[in-house]
Amino acid sequence: MFKFEQEHAEKPDYIIGQTWSSLKKAWKNYQKAKDDVDTEKMIKFAKKIHNLQIKLGIKQSEFSELKEAF
């Protein structure tokens, strides 16, 4: 009898898909906060975007709000 064993990926596809979805939502929330001129929320979502970009292994976006906050 054949037994199919799938290798355990370090980053399973469903987790990567969820991370991309979260990144998209974070960008929408960041843009809304920027339109509302809510600096506190802009910083919150900019940090979240950075963390998600790190998880995905992609280049981090630059945010002037983060430079001014620190």
Stockholm file with secondary structure:
# STOCKHOLM 1.0

chainA/1-70         MFKFEQEHAEKPDYIIGQTWSSLKKAWKNYQKAKDDVDTEKMIKFAKKIHNLQIKLGIKQSEFSELKEAF
#=GR chainA/1-70 SS CCCCCCCCCSSCHHHHHHHHHHHHHHHHHHHHHHHTTCHHHHHHHHHHHHHHHHHHTCCCCCCHHHHHHC
#=GC SS_cons        CCCCCCCCCSSCHHHHHHHHHHHHHHHHHHHHHHHTTCHHHHHHHHHHHHHHHHHHTCCCCCCHHHHHHC
//
